[in-house]
Amino acid sequence: MRNIIILFITVVSVAFKDQDSPYPLPGAKAPTYTIKHQRMPIVIDGNWNKKQWRRIKAVEVTDFIREIPNFRPRTEVKMSYDTANIYVIFRVHDRYVRCITKEPDGPVWKDAAVELFFCPDTTQPDQYFNLEINCGGTALLGYRSNKPDKEDISTIEIAHSLPQIVDPEIKEPVVWTLEYRLPLKTLSKYCHITRPQKGVTWKVNFCKIAENNSNPHYMTWSPIDAPNPSFHMPQFFGSVVFK
């Protein structure tokens, strides 16, 4: 009888706990990525195979929100850091690639693009940046409480393997890379930054998107388990641990 009572209390407690959240709790499903420190700055040239990146583990963006497309791009990403910058490189095995946005802060998400969503202040995990860059190297930088200036976007050094404009779309298989250096100094203009160092954890999601082509899709690294999923849901971000 005592065991039955304990089991009943446990079940009731879990049920009430679940009612407190409007979404399924992502805890066990949210991935973690440990990244390494760079002693020397990385040259931004879009080369996935250069020495600094060879020792960095890649993670894959594999989860689809909304409908699953007929063709599923394979998207890999690596991340690293030094005392002044965050470094990111994507490699995408793609098809049906189209890219027409060339104005910074434009609708790059309509093109074949990769995105980084991240919370650099560990005391405010709901305040996040979204850095969206299309395969032609045009960027958009957003922050929840204050819109970054276009001049600040220019501080992000970007290298890309495809031309700035890809139109008509590339229907055949194509592999493209995109690499960038994101200065922490730029981010600190908009919020407090918990400086990357050993043991610090940021909440992050990596995304792949394409809307204005014949194979639209929305992909994430950390799954977004919600009735109306959106990239802009920091409660579902994964974790990046600085080593």
Buried (B, 14 or more C-beta within 10 A) or exposed (E): EEEEEEEEEEEEEEEEEEEEEEBEBBEEBBBEBEBBEBEEEBEBEBBBEEEBBEEBEBBBBEBBBEEEBEEBBBBBBBBBBBEEBBBBBBBBEBBBBBBBBBEBBBBBBBBBBBBBBBBBBEEBEEBBBBBBBBBBBBBBBBBBEEEBEEEBBEBBBBBBBBEBBBBEBBBEEBEBBBBBBBBBEBBEEBBEBBEBEEEBBBBBBBBBBBBBBBBBBBBBBBBBBBEEBEBEBBBBBBBBEBE
